[in-house]
Amino acid sequence: MATTRTGMFTAIRLLLLSVSVLVGVAAVTQAAPLTLNFSGSLDLSGSGGAADTPFSGFFTWDPAEAPFDSDPPFLAMYELGTYQLIFDGVEVDTALGGGLFVVNDANFFGTGNVDALLFLATIEEDAILGDKLFIAALSGPTSTWDSLSLPADYSFLPKLTTRASALSLEVPFEGDENDILLGRGSLEVTRVPEPATLALSALGLAGVVARARRRRQRRDQ
């Protein structure tokens, strides 16, 4: 009888755990912030720098965020408060500013119309020569989205397969066409699991534990 009661109490605990996890899933699936880790290397040899300048970091966005500026239906710009950029071994001061661009069906790169997500971060300010701007770009077919909203999940990642990085000198008081490209490079990105995904993983683990205990109880009988 004691074994039966122990098994019953174990089942009740697992049931309560499952219910609490499901409640957590319902809470976090409402526009949870999303994060991408990134890394790569820039070739700056054409502008007097190293041919292999490494970088890494992450950026996080809230899908419910509204843009601070836009050019419908092609471009929306979003402020970005949470990010990290380590450039050539030095962590960039986030007070210099960073942002996200959402591109919708536009010839943003001069190679034809694309959909794209761009992370931009100022790494150095110079009022005379111009600011240095780091750019990480993910682009792909115009069927990826038909919106200027920030992505609400990671489903866009397998579609935006063209990925690249760049460093640009933003020449003061001149148009974008006069900015100087200091270098190009590679870009790798990995998603950080959404809270709902982590919660479902915990629920699956609870099921594994329950099955293991039932097998052990049958052996003990």
N, CA and C atoms as a LAMMPS dump frame, in Angstrom:
ITEM: TIMESTEP
0
ITEM: NUMBER OF ATOMS
663
ITEM: BOX BOUNDS ff ff ff
-5.0000000000000000e+02 5.0000000000000000e+02
-5.0000000000000000e+02 5.0000000000000000e+02
-5.0000000000000000e+02 5.0000000000000000e+02
ITEM: ATOMS id mol type element x y z
1 1 1 N 0.825 -1.208 0
2 1 2 C 0 0 0
3 1 3 C 0.862 1.263 0
4 2 1 N 1.994 1.188 0.762
5 2 2 C 2.875 2.36 0.822
6 2 3 C 3.411 2.706 -0.547
7 3 1 N 3.745 1.666 -1.335
8 3 2 C 4.253 1.915 -2.682
9 3 3 C 3.201 2.582 -3.538
10 4 1 N 1.933 2.161 -3.38
11 4 2 C 0.843 2.748 -4.153
12 4 3 C 0.654 4.213 -3.808
13 5 1 N 0.705 4.513 -2.48
14 5 2 C 0.533 5.901 -2.049
15 5 3 C 1.68 6.759 -2.572
16 6 1 N 2.907 6.221 -2.511
17 6 2 C 4.059 6.97 -3.015
18 6 3 C 3.904 7.267 -4.489
19 7 1 N 3.451 6.268 -5.257
20 7 2 C 3.237 6.482 -6.684
21 7 3 C 2.16 7.508 -6.934
22 8 1 N 1.083 7.498 -6.113
23 8 2 C -0.006 8.468 -6.27
24 8 3 C 0.489 9.877 -5.993
25 9 1 N 1.274 10.03 -4.909
26 9 2 C 1.785 11.358 -4.581
27 9 3 C 2.739 11.852 -5.665
28 10 1 N 3.542 10.949 -6.212
29 10 2 C 4.447 11.325 -7.296
30 10 3 C 3.666 11.797 -8.507
31 11 1 N 2.598 11.076 -8.855
32 11 2 C 1.775 11.46 -10.002
33 11 3 C 1.135 12.814 -9.792
34 12 1 N 0.673 13.083 -8.555
35 12 2 C 0.054 14.379 -8.258
36 12 3 C 1.072 15.496 -8.411
37 13 1 N 2.291 15.27 -7.915
38 13 2 C 3.321 16.297 -8.032
39 13 3 C 3.642 16.579 -9.491
40 14 1 N 3.748 15.522 -10.288
41 14 2 C 4.03 15.702 -11.703
42 14 3 C 2.896 16.414 -12.414
43 15 1 N 1.643 16.128 -12.01
44 15 2 C 0.503 16.806 -12.602
45 15 3 C 0.542 18.289 -12.291
46 16 1 N 0.843 18.619 -11.04
47 16 2 C 0.923 20.033 -10.659
48 16 3 C 2.054 20.726 -11.401
49 17 1 N 3.178 20.017 -11.586
50 17 2 C 4.285 20.59 -12.334
51 17 3 C 3.869 20.86 -13.77
52 18 1 N 3.153 19.921 -14.369
53 18 2 C 2.723 20.091 -15.751
54 18 3 C 1.784 21.27 -15.891
55 19 1 N 0.859 21.42 -14.948
56 19 2 C -0.089 22.532 -15.003
57 19 3 C 0.645 23.856 -14.88
58 20 1 N 1.615 23.941 -13.96
59 20 2 C 2.339 25.2 -13.775
60 20 3 C 3.163 25.542 -15.001
61 21 1 N 3.733 24.524 -15.643
62 21 2 C 4.501 24.771 -16.853
63 21 3 C 3.605 25.267 -17.966
64 22 1 N 2.426 24.661 -18.123
65 22 2 C 1.504 25.093 -19.162
66 22 3 C 1.025 26.516 -18.94
67 23 1 N 0.808 26.888 -17.69
68 23 2 C 0.433 28.269 -17.378
69 23 3 C 1.56 29.202 -17.784
70 24 1 N 2.814 28.779 -17.508
71 24 2 C 3.952 29.592 -17.918
72 24 3 C 4.043 29.733 -19.421
73 25 1 N 3.745 28.655 -20.158
74 25 2 C 3.754 28.71 -21.614
75 25 3 C 2.75 29.734 -22.107
76 26 1 N 1.54 29.725 -21.552
77 26 2 C 0.51 30.671 -21.984
78 26 3 C 0.935 32.104 -21.735
79 27 1 N 1.687 32.326 -20.646
80 27 2 C 2.099 33.691 -20.318
81 27 3 C 3.188 34.189 -21.241
82 28 1 N 4.187 33.318 -21.549
83 28 2 C 5.338 33.8 -22.291
84 28 3 C 5.121 33.817 -23.785
85 29 1 N 4.054 33.168 -24.267
86 29 2 C 3.84 33.169 -25.709
87 29 3 C 3.257 34.486 -26.204
88 30 1 N 2.965 35.403 -25.312
89 30 2 C 2.426 36.698 -25.709
90 30 3 C 3.579 37.665 -25.997
91 31 1 N 4.065 37.64 -27.252
92 31 2 C 5.069 38.594 -27.73
93 31 3 C 6.301 38.663 -26.826
94 32 1 N 6.886 37.493 -26.549
95 32 2 C 8.1 37.468 -25.744
96 32 3 C 9.253 38.056 -26.533
97 33 1 N 10.175 38.772 -25.872
98 33 2 C 11.344 39.296 -26.572
99 33 3 C 12.15 38.165 -27.214
100 34 1 N 12.769 38.465 -28.353
101 34 2 C 13.563 37.493 -29.089
102 34 3 C 15.013 37.959 -29.146
103 35 1 N 15.93 37.006 -29.162
104 35 2 C 17.355 37.327 -29.147
105 35 3 C 18.1 36.492 -30.179
106 36 1 N 19.001 37.146 -30.9
107 36 2 C 19.918 36.468 -31.809
108 36 3 C 21.351 36.701 -31.341
109 37 1 N 22.121 35.614 -31.24
110 37 2 C 23.558 35.723 -31.07
111 37 3 C 24.206 35.798 -32.45
112 38 1 N 25.288 36.53 -32.558
113 38 2 C 25.947 36.632 -33.856
114 38 3 C 27.459 36.64 -33.676
115 39 1 N 28.169 36.306 -34.749
116 39 2 C 29.625 36.35 -34.752
117 39 3 C 30.105 36.36 -36.194
118 40 1 N 31.369 36.668 -36.38
119 40 2 C 31.931 36.691 -37.724
120 40 3 C 33.253 37.42 -37.738
121 41 1 N 33.669 37.794 -38.947
122 41 2 C 34.94 38.473 -39.107
123 41 3 C 34.859 39.443 -40.28
124 42 1 N 35.497 40.594 -40.137
125 42 2 C 35.524 41.619 -41.175
126 42 3 C 36.913 41.723 -41.79
127 43 1 N 36.957 41.921 -43.099
128 43 2 C 38.209 42.19 -43.798
129 43 3 C 38.335 43.702 -43.964
130 44 1 N 39.205 44.297 -43.174
131 44 2 C 39.403 45.753 -43.206
132 44 3 C 40.727 46.13 -43.85
133 45 1 N 41.335 45.18 -44.559
134 45 2 C 42.65 45.447 -45.144
135 45 3 C 42.607 46.549 -46.19
136 46 1 N 41.459 46.739 -46.84
137 46 2 C 41.351 47.773 -47.854
138 46 3 C 41.316 49.173 -47.287
139 47 1 N 41.095 49.287 -45.977
140 47 2 C 41.055 50.61 -45.34
141 47 3 C 42.121 50.737 -44.256
142 48 1 N 43.165 49.913 -44.366
143 48 2 C 44.286 50.025 -43.439
144 48 3 C 44.166 49.197 -42.187
145 49 1 N 43.123 48.347 -42.097
146 49 2 C 42.939 47.507 -40.924
147 49 3 C 43.378 46.078 -41.17
148 50 1 N 43.019 45.207 -40.242
149 50 2 C 43.395 43.8 -40.333
150 50 3 C 42.467 43.065 -41.305
151 51 1 N 43.011 42.017 -41.92
152 51 2 C 42.222 41.225 -42.855
153 51 3 C 41.255 40.291 -42.141
154 52 1 N 41.462 40.092 -40.839
155 52 2 C 40.602 39.206 -40.06
156 52 3 C 40.301 39.883 -38.726
157 53 1 N 39.247 40.712 -38.731
158 53 2 C 38.852 41.444 -37.53
159 53 3 C 37.598 40.795 -36.956
160 54 1 N 37.723 40.064 -35.845
161 54 2 C 36.586 39.304 -35.328
162 54 3 C 35.585 40.187 -34.583
163 55 1 N 34.358 39.717 -34.54
164 55 2 C 33.315 40.369 -33.759
165 55 3 C 32.332 39.314 -33.279
166 56 1 N 31.599 39.661 -32.235
167 56 2 C 30.55 38.786 -31.717
168 56 3 C 29.619 39.606 -30.841
169 57 1 N 28.482 39.029 -30.506
170 57 2 C 27.539 39.718 -29.631
171 57 3 C 26.148 39.166 -29.747
172 58 1 N 25.181 39.978 -29.339
173 58 2 C 23.775 39.591 -29.423
174 58 3 C 22.93 40.848 -29.51
175 59 1 N 21.702 40.693 -29.979
176 59 2 C 20.734 41.782 -29.896
177 59 3 C 19.354 41.194 -29.632
178 60 1 N 18.565 41.939 -28.877
179 60 2 C 17.239 41.505 -28.441
180 60 3 C 16.209 42.538 -28.867
181 61 1 N 15.058 42.055 -29.333
182 61 2 C 13.995 42.976 -29.707
183 61 3 C 12.657 42.508 -29.162
184 62 1 N 11.776 43.47 -28.964
185 62 2 C 10.405 43.225 -28.53
186 62 3 C 9.513 43.329 -29.76
187 63 1 N 8.846 42.228 -30.16
188 63 2 C 8.011 42.274 -31.359
189 63 3 C 6.919 43.344 -31.317
190 64 1 N 6.551 43.792 -30.117
191 64 2 C 5.496 44.798 -29.993
192 64 3 C 6.024 46.225 -30.112
193 65 1 N 7.333 46.382 -30.248
194 65 2 C 7.934 47.718 -30.328
195 65 3 C 7.463 48.452 -31.584
196 66 1 N 7.235 49.739 -31.437
197 66 2 C 6.854 50.575 -32.578
198 66 3 C 8.097 51.247 -33.152
199 67 1 N 8.15 51.464 -34.463
200 67 2 C 9.333 52.101 -35.054
201 67 3 C 9.418 53.578 -34.673
202 68 1 N 10.647 54.095 -34.58
203 68 2 C 10.808 55.524 -34.324
204 68 3 C 10.793 56.313 -35.629
205 69 1 N 10.98 55.604 -36.747
206 69 2 C 10.903 56.251 -38.051
207 69 3 C 10.61 55.176 -39.085
208 70 1 N 9.993 55.57 -40.21
209 70 2 C 9.673 54.587 -41.241
210 70 3 C 9.494 55.28 -42.587
211 71 1 N 9.623 54.469 -43.62
212 71 2 C 9.383 54.911 -44.985
213 71 3 C 8.513 53.842 -45.653
214 72 1 N 7.213 53.82 -45.282
215 72 2 C 6.323 52.76 -45.781
216 72 3 C 6.242 52.774 -47.305
217 73 1 N 6.123 51.6 -47.91
218 73 2 C 6.053 50.268 -47.27
219 73 3 C 7.385 49.55 -47.298
220 74 1 N 8.509 50.303 -47.357
221 74 2 C 9.792 49.671 -47.632
222 74 3 C 10.713 49.541 -46.424
223 75 1 N 10.646 50.473 -45.47
224 75 2 C 11.653 50.504 -44.413
225 75 3 C 11.054 51.011 -43.11
226 76 1 N 11.431 50.353 -42.01
227 76 2 C 11.085 50.817 -40.661
228 76 3 C 12.328 50.725 -39.794
229 77 1 N 12.531 51.718 -38.921
230 77 2 C 13.711 51.786 -38.069
231 77 3 C 13.281 51.737 -36.603
232 78 1 N 13.965 50.896 -35.842
233 78 2 C 13.617 50.663 -34.448
234 78 3 C 14.818 50.931 -33.553
235 79 1 N 14.552 51.584 -32.431
236 79 2 C 15.6 51.747 -31.433
237 79 3 C 15.872 50.399 -30.776
238 80 1 N 17.106 50.201 -30.355
239 80 2 C 17.506 48.927 -29.763
240 80 3 C 18.287 49.209 -28.493
241 81 1 N 17.681 48.871 -27.378
242 81 2 C 18.314 49.163 -26.1
243 81 3 C 19.152 48.028 -25.557
244 82 1 N 18.849 46.783 -25.956
245 82 2 C 19.53 45.628 -25.396
246 82 3 C 20.359 44.94 -26.474
247 83 1 N 21.664 45.13 -26.388
248 83 2 C 22.553 44.443 -27.317
249 83 3 C 23.969 44.472 -26.762
250 84 1 N 24.798 43.633 -27.352
251 84 2 C 26.221 43.635 -27.022
252 84 3 C 26.994 43.443 -28.314
253 85 1 N 28.076 44.198 -28.481
254 85 2 C 28.962 44.038 -29.62
255 85 3 C 30.4 44.071 -29.118
256 86 1 N 31.101 42.969 -29.327
257 86 2 C 32.531 42.898 -29.02
258 86 3 C 33.251 42.946 -30.357
259 87 1 N 33.961 44.031 -30.589
260 87 2 C 34.604 44.277 -31.884
261 87 3 C 36.113 44.252 -31.707
262 88 1 N 36.742 43.282 -32.361
263 88 2 C 38.192 43.119 -32.284
264 88 3 C 38.655 43.034 -30.831
265 89 1 N 37.898 42.281 -30.029
266 89 2 C 38.263 42.035 -28.639
267 89 3 C 37.855 43.11 -27.66
268 90 1 N 37.215 44.174 -28.131
269 90 2 C 36.825 45.287 -27.256
270 90 3 C 35.309 45.418 -27.264
271 91 1 N 34.718 45.487 -26.071
272 91 2 C 33.266 45.65 -25.976
273 91 3 C 32.888 47.094 -26.285
274 92 1 N 31.995 47.246 -27.249
275 92 2 C 31.568 48.575 -27.69
276 92 3 C 30.584 49.159 -26.675
277 93 1 N 30.718 50.43 -26.402
278 93 2 C 29.823 51.134 -25.481
279 93 3 C 28.432 51.258 -26.12
280 94 1 N 27.433 50.639 -25.506
281 94 2 C 26.085 50.681 -26.076
282 94 3 C 25.47 52.074 -26.026
283 95 1 N 26.069 52.979 -25.236
284 95 2 C 25.57 54.354 -25.206
285 95 3 C 25.771 55.052 -26.551
286 96 1 N 26.636 54.504 -27.393
287 96 2 C 26.843 55.088 -28.72
288 96 3 C 25.629 54.869 -29.622
289 97 1 N 24.82 53.874 -29.286
290 97 2 C 23.564 53.684 -29.997
291 97 3 C 23.556 52.51 -30.953
292 98 1 N 22.408 51.855 -31.002
293 98 2 C 22.21 50.747 -31.93
294 98 3 C 20.761 50.68 -32.337
295 99 1 N 20.487 49.986 -33.422
296 99 2 C 19.109 49.9 -33.89
297 99 3 C 18.897 48.716 -34.814
298 100 1 N 17.646 48.509 -35.167
299 100 2 C 17.253 47.473 -36.114
300 100 3 C 16.494 48.106 -37.269
301 101 1 N 16.778 47.66 -38.476
302 101 2 C 16.026 48.052 -39.668
303 101 3 C 15.267 46.834 -40.178
304 102 1 N 13.999 47.03 -40.503
305 102 2 C 13.212 46.017 -41.199
306 102 3 C 12.984 46.509 -42.62
307 103 1 N 13.439 45.725 -43.584
308 103 2 C 13.299 46.067 -45
309 103 3 C 12.245 45.159 -45.62
310 104 1 N 11.318 45.75 -46.336
311 104 2 C 10.246 44.986 -46.967
312 104 3 C 10.217 45.271 -48.465
313 105 1 N 10.57 44.258 -49.246
314 105 2 C 10.44 44.322 -50.703
315 105 3 C 11.093 45.59 -51.263
316 106 1 N 12.381 45.791 -50.926
317 106 2 C 13.083 46.996 -51.365
318 106 3 C 14.478 46.635 -51.867
319 107 1 N 14.999 47.455 -52.771
320 107 2 C 16.34 47.265 -53.321
321 107 3 C 17.346 47.976 -52.41
322 108 1 N 17.449 47.489 -51.194
323 108 2 C 18.228 48.163 -50.155
324 108 3 C 19.73 48.063 -50.411
325 109 1 N 20.174 46.949 -51.004
326 109 2 C 21.608 46.708 -51.193
327 109 3 C 22.063 46.928 -52.636
328 110 1 N 21.147 47.351 -53.496
329 110 2 C 21.502 47.553 -54.886
330 110 3 C 21.635 46.276 -55.684
331 111 1 N 21.089 45.183 -55.169
332 111 2 C 21.188 43.884 -55.848
333 111 3 C 19.816 43.321 -56.204
334 112 1 N 18.788 44.124 -56.08
335 112 2 C 17.428 43.657 -56.322
336 112 3 C 16.603 43.699 -55.053
337 113 1 N 15.293 43.596 -55.207
338 113 2 C 14.4 43.696 -54.064
339 113 3 C 14.547 42.498 -53.127
340 114 1 N 14.558 42.784 -51.837
341 114 2 C 14.695 41.744 -50.818
342 114 3 C 13.867 42.135 -49.6
343 115 1 N 13.666 41.16 -48.727
344 115 2 C 13.262 41.411 -47.348
345 115 3 C 14.517 41.243 -46.502
346 116 1 N 14.649 42.053 -45.457
347 116 2 C 15.891 41.991 -44.69
348 116 3 C 15.69 42.494 -43.265
349 117 1 N 16.544 41.998 -42.386
350 117 2 C 16.651 42.492 -41.014
351 117 3 C 18.096 42.901 -40.8
352 118 1 N 18.303 44.16 -40.373
353 118 2 C 19.655 44.682 -40.183
354 118 3 C 19.835 45.151 -38.753
355 119 1 N 20.953 44.743 -38.171
356 119 2 C 21.395 45.25 -36.871
357 119 3 C 22.514 46.246 -37.124
358 120 1 N 22.393 47.436 -36.545
359 120 2 C 23.39 48.49 -36.732
360 120 3 C 23.839 49.001 -35.366
361 121 1 N 25.134 49.235 -35.229
362 121 2 C 25.653 49.753 -33.969
363 121 3 C 26.826 50.684 -34.253
364 122 1 N 26.798 51.849 -33.662
365 122 2 C 27.922 52.779 -33.768
366 122 3 C 29.054 52.285 -32.885
367 123 1 N 30.258 52.173 -33.46
368 123 2 C 31.393 51.701 -32.666
369 123 3 C 32.38 52.825 -32.365
370 124 1 N 32.25 53.935 -33.07
371 124 2 C 33.158 55.065 -32.824
372 124 3 C 32.523 56.34 -33.37
373 125 1 N 32.6 57.419 -32.591
374 125 2 C 32.044 58.702 -33.018
375 125 3 C 33.158 59.681 -33.352
376 126 1 N 32.968 60.399 -34.448
377 126 2 C 33.92 61.435 -34.845
378 126 3 C 33.14 62.494 -35.612
379 127 1 N 32.969 63.673 -34.996
380 127 2 C 32.145 64.713 -35.6
381 127 3 C 32.745 65.274 -36.884
382 128 1 N 34.037 65.1 -37.071
383 128 2 C 34.701 65.66 -38.254
384 128 3 C 34.791 64.636 -39.386
385 129 1 N 35.387 63.483 -39.091
386 129 2 C 35.575 62.468 -40.125
387 129 3 C 34.32 61.633 -40.363
388 130 1 N 33.515 61.472 -39.299
389 130 2 C 32.304 60.668 -39.403
390 130 3 C 32.317 59.491 -38.449
391 131 1 N 31.143 59 -38.131
392 131 2 C 31.016 57.869 -37.22
393 131 3 C 31.261 56.561 -37.968
394 132 1 N 31.812 55.585 -37.249
395 132 2 C 31.972 54.248 -37.801
396 132 3 C 30.78 53.399 -37.368
397 133 1 N 30.132 52.776 -38.346
398 133 2 C 28.895 52.044 -38.115
399 133 3 C 29.077 50.58 -38.488
400 134 1 N 28.845 49.7 -37.516
401 134 2 C 28.876 48.26 -37.773
402 134 3 C 27.5 47.817 -38.248
403 135 1 N 27.468 46.955 -39.26
404 135 2 C 26.199 46.488 -39.836
405 135 3 C 26.225 44.974 -39.954
406 136 1 N 25.19 44.328 -39.46
407 136 2 C 24.984 42.889 -39.643
408 136 3 C 23.653 42.719 -40.358
409 137 1 N 23.667 42.086 -41.525
410 137 2 C 22.476 42.024 -42.37
411 137 3 C 22.091 40.589 -42.691
412 138 1 N 20.789 40.319 -42.538
413 138 2 C 20.202 39.055 -42.974
414 138 3 C 19.163 39.401 -44.03
415 139 1 N 19.301 38.841 -45.222
416 139 2 C 18.367 39.172 -46.29
417 139 3 C 17.936 37.914 -47.027
418 140 1 N 16.805 38.045 -47.736
419 140 2 C 16.266 36.913 -48.459
420 140 3 C 15.129 37.335 -49.365
421 141 1 N 14.356 36.375 -49.843
422 141 2 C 13.303 36.659 -50.83
423 141 3 C 12.201 37.551 -50.266
424 142 1 N 11.532 38.243 -51.163
425 142 2 C 10.471 39.173 -50.766
426 142 3 C 9.235 38.452 -50.235
427 143 1 N 9.218 37.142 -50.324
428 143 2 C 8.104 36.357 -49.766
429 143 3 C 8.276 36.099 -48.274
430 144 1 N 9.393 36.559 -47.686
431 144 2 C 9.646 36.297 -46.261
432 144 3 C 8.593 36.96 -45.385
433 145 1 N 8.266 38.204 -45.671
434 145 2 C 7.197 38.904 -44.946
435 145 3 C 6.629 40.01 -45.822
436 146 1 N 5.492 40.502 -45.424
437 146 2 C 4.829 41.619 -46.102
438 146 3 C 4.435 42.638 -45.054
439 147 1 N 5.422 43.059 -44.286
440 147 2 C 5.163 43.911 -43.137
441 147 3 C 6.441 44.647 -42.766
442 148 1 N 6.285 45.744 -42.036
443 148 2 C 7.43 46.461 -41.488
444 148 3 C 7.542 46.263 -39.981
445 149 1 N 6.758 45.32 -39.448
446 149 2 C 6.827 45.004 -38.02
447 149 3 C 8.054 44.149 -37.731
448 150 1 N 8.547 44.227 -36.503
449 150 2 C 9.624 43.343 -36.087
450 150 3 C 9.122 41.898 -36.055
451 151 1 N 9.973 40.931 -36.402
452 151 2 C 9.533 39.528 -36.386
453 151 3 C 9.024 39.114 -35.014
454 152 1 N 7.934 38.344 -35.012
455 152 2 C 7.331 37.887 -33.761
456 152 3 C 7.848 36.518 -33.336
457 153 1 N 8.586 35.834 -34.208
458 153 2 C 9.189 34.549 -33.873
459 153 3 C 10.394 34.34 -34.785
460 154 1 N 10.98 33.144 -34.702
461 154 2 C 12.208 32.877 -35.455
462 154 3 C 11.956 32.214 -36.805
463 155 1 N 10.726 32.157 -37.251
464 155 2 C 10.425 31.441 -38.486
465 155 3 C 11.066 32.083 -39.72
466 156 1 N 11.506 33.327 -39.613
467 156 2 C 12.13 34.008 -40.757
468 156 3 C 13.568 33.569 -40.989
469 157 1 N 14.208 32.982 -39.984
470 157 2 C 15.633 32.686 -40.09
471 157 3 C 15.985 31.745 -41.242
472 158 1 N 15.231 30.65 -41.469
473 158 2 C 15.596 29.784 -42.596
474 158 3 C 15.392 30.447 -43.958
475 159 1 N 14.68 31.564 -44.006
476 159 2 C 14.398 32.238 -45.275
477 159 3 C 15.423 33.325 -45.589
478 160 1 N 15.905 34.004 -44.557
479 160 2 C 16.902 35.063 -44.766
480 160 3 C 18.292 34.436 -44.712
481 161 1 N 18.657 33.767 -45.779
482 161 2 C 19.882 32.966 -45.794
483 161 3 C 21.117 33.725 -46.272
484 162 1 N 20.93 34.911 -46.854
485 162 2 C 22.081 35.727 -47.259
486 162 3 C 22.487 36.591 -46.074
487 163 1 N 23.673 36.332 -45.541
488 163 2 C 24.083 36.994 -44.306
489 163 3 C 25.484 37.579 -44.483
490 164 1 N 25.64 38.811 -44.073
491 164 2 C 26.912 39.502 -44.27
492 164 3 C 27.068 40.599 -43.226
493 165 1 N 28.291 41.042 -43.054
494 165 2 C 28.596 42.137 -42.133
495 165 3 C 29.391 43.199 -42.884
496 166 1 N 29.406 44.39 -42.321
497 166 2 C 30.13 45.489 -42.955
498 166 3 C 30.473 46.541 -41.913
499 167 1 N 31.465 47.358 -42.243
500 167 2 C 31.816 48.517 -41.434
501 167 3 C 31.807 49.724 -42.356
502 168 1 N 31.04 50.743 -41.967
503 168 2 C 30.848 51.908 -42.82
504 168 3 C 31.266 53.178 -42.088
505 169 1 N 31.849 54.102 -42.836
506 169 2 C 32.152 55.428 -42.309
507 169 3 C 31.054 56.362 -42.779
508 170 1 N 30.277 56.862 -41.809
509 170 2 C 29.133 57.722 -42.118
510 170 3 C 29.624 59.176 -42.248
511 171 1 N 29.865 59.591 -43.474
512 171 2 C 30.438 60.92 -43.723
513 171 3 C 29.453 62.007 -43.293
514 172 1 N 29.881 62.963 -42.454
515 172 2 C 28.951 63.994 -41.958
516 172 3 C 28.418 64.89 -43.079
517 173 1 N 27.164 65.23 -42.962
518 173 2 C 26.507 66.215 -43.837
519 173 3 C 26.478 65.794 -45.31
520 174 1 N 26.687 64.518 -45.567
521 174 2 C 26.602 63.997 -46.922
522 174 3 C 25.501 62.937 -46.937
523 175 1 N 24.981 62.604 -48.08
524 175 2 C 23.973 61.572 -48.16
525 175 3 C 24.573 60.191 -47.983
526 176 1 N 23.686 59.188 -47.835
527 176 2 C 24.16 57.815 -47.651
528 176 3 C 25.038 57.366 -48.811
529 177 1 N 24.788 57.919 -49.99
530 177 2 C 25.565 57.504 -51.16
531 177 3 C 27.036 57.902 -51.048
532 178 1 N 27.365 58.821 -50.122
533 178 2 C 28.748 59.25 -49.947
534 178 3 C 29.437 58.583 -48.76
535 179 1 N 28.721 57.692 -48.062
536 179 2 C 29.361 56.947 -46.974
537 179 3 C 30.451 56.043 -47.552
538 180 1 N 31.467 55.758 -46.77
539 180 2 C 32.62 54.987 -47.231
540 180 3 C 32.578 53.592 -46.622
541 181 1 N 32.601 52.576 -47.462
542 181 2 C 32.636 51.196 -46.996
543 181 3 C 34.061 50.845 -46.599
544 182 1 N 34.269 50.586 -45.32
545 182 2 C 35.605 50.281 -44.815
546 182 3 C 35.952 48.805 -44.911
547 183 1 N 34.949 47.954 -44.983
548 183 2 C 35.212 46.523 -45.077
549 183 3 C 33.94 45.708 -45.046
550 184 1 N 34.05 44.479 -45.546
551 184 2 C 32.949 43.515 -45.535
552 184 3 C 33.404 42.248 -44.832
553 185 1 N 32.431 41.425 -44.456
554 185 2 C 32.809 40.181 -43.809
555 185 3 C 31.678 39.19 -43.696
556 186 1 N 31.947 38.155 -42.936
557 186 2 C 31.01 37.058 -42.741
558 186 3 C 30.054 37.357 -41.592
559 187 1 N 29.028 36.545 -41.474
560 187 2 C 28.073 36.685 -40.376
561 187 3 C 27.417 35.333 -40.108
562 188 1 N 27.492 34.891 -38.861
563 188 2 C 26.777 33.701 -38.397
564 188 3 C 25.826 34.12 -37.288
565 189 1 N 24.61 33.577 -37.307
566 189 2 C 23.629 33.894 -36.258
567 189 3 C 23.041 32.598 -35.694
568 190 1 N 22.731 32.636 -34.424
569 190 2 C 22.035 31.533 -33.756
570 190 3 C 20.94 32.118 -32.886
571 191 1 N 19.825 31.459 -32.851
572 191 2 C 18.696 31.928 -32.061
573 191 3 C 18.849 31.503 -30.617
574 192 1 N 18.333 32.32 -29.722
575 192 2 C 18.22 31.969 -28.312
576 192 3 C 16.817 31.416 -28.103
577 193 1 N 16.675 30.197 -27.55
578 193 2 C 15.339 29.596 -27.422
579 193 3 C 14.356 30.512 -26.733
580 194 1 N 13.128 30.552 -27.276
581 194 2 C 12.069 31.342 -26.669
582 194 3 C 11.672 30.736 -25.333
583 195 1 N 11.191 31.546 -24.374
584 195 2 C 10.758 31.005 -23.084
585 195 3 C 9.726 29.898 -23.224
586 196 1 N 8.831 30.006 -24.188
587 196 2 C 7.823 28.966 -24.374
588 196 3 C 8.469 27.651 -24.771
589 197 1 N 9.519 27.715 -25.593
590 197 2 C 10.219 26.505 -25.996
591 197 3 C 10.89 25.858 -24.798
592 198 1 N 11.511 26.693 -23.943
593 198 2 C 12.139 26.16 -22.743
594 198 3 C 11.108 25.516 -21.823
595 199 1 N 9.931 26.13 -21.717
596 199 2 C 8.891 25.577 -20.858
597 199 3 C 8.404 24.241 -21.385
598 200 1 N 8.215 24.127 -22.688
599 200 2 C 7.778 22.863 -23.271
600 200 3 C 8.839 21.789 -23.089
601 201 1 N 10.108 22.167 -23.149
602 201 2 C 11.176 21.209 -22.899
603 201 3 C 11.104 20.689 -21.473
604 202 1 N 10.799 21.599 -20.53
605 202 2 C 10.654 21.181 -19.138
606 202 3 C 9.484 20.223 -18.981
607 203 1 N 8.401 20.494 -19.705
608 203 2 C 7.236 19.61 -19.647
609 203 3 C 7.592 18.234 -20.186
610 204 1 N 8.353 18.19 -21.278
611 204 2 C 8.775 16.907 -21.829
612 204 3 C 9.659 16.157 -20.857
613 205 1 N 10.538 16.889 -20.155
614 205 2 C 11.401 16.259 -19.162
615 205 3 C 10.58 15.671 -18.021
616 206 1 N 9.529 16.378 -17.616
617 206 2 C 8.67 15.847 -16.555
618 206 3 C 8.039 14.532 -16.987
619 207 1 N 7.644 14.421 -18.251
620 207 2 C 7.075 13.174 -18.762
621 207 3 C 8.079 12.048 -18.745
622 208 1 N 9.336 12.344 -19.104
623 208 2 C 10.384 11.322 -19.066
624 208 3 C 10.588 10.817 -17.652
625 209 1 N 10.622 11.749 -16.683
626 209 2 C 10.8 11.365 -15.285
627 209 3 C 9.649 10.485 -14.823
628 210 1 N 8.426 10.841 -15.222
629 210 2 C 7.259 10.063 -14.806
630 210 3 C 7.333 8.643 -15.35
631 211 1 N 7.697 8.488 -16.621
632 211 2 C 7.789 7.144 -17.202
633 211 3 C 8.876 6.317 -16.525
634 212 1 N 10.015 6.958 -16.204
635 212 2 C 11.104 6.245 -15.544
636 212 3 C 10.668 5.759 -14.166
637 213 1 N 9.91 6.58 -13.442
638 213 2 C 9.452 6.173 -12.104
639 213 3 C 8.454 5.04 -12.184
640 214 1 N 7.579 5.086 -13.203
641 214 2 C 6.611 3.991 -13.333
642 214 3 C 7.319 2.679 -13.628
643 215 1 N 8.351 2.715 -14.467
644 215 2 C 9.097 1.478 -14.75
645 215 3 C 9.776 0.947 -13.506
646 216 1 N 10.345 1.864 -12.708
647 216 2 C 11.034 1.436 -11.488
648 216 3 C 10.039 0.837 -10.499
649 217 1 N 8.855 1.422 -10.4
650 217 2 C 7.843 0.902 -9.477
651 217 3 C 7.391 -0.492 -9.888
652 218 1 N 7.263 -0.723 -11.222
653 218 2 C 6.849 -2.056 -11.671
654 218 3 C 7.916 -3.102 -11.333
655 219 1 N 9.183 -2.704 -11.427
656 219 2 C 10.257 -3.648 -11.081
657 219 3 C 10.235 -3.966 -9.607
658 220 1 N 9.887 -2.955 -8.759
659 220 2 C 9.908 -3.156 -7.319
660 220 3 C 8.743 -4.004 -6.824
661 221 1 N 7.656 -4.081 -7.61
662 221 2 C 6.484 -4.846 -7.168
663 221 3 C 6.722 -6.363 -7.249
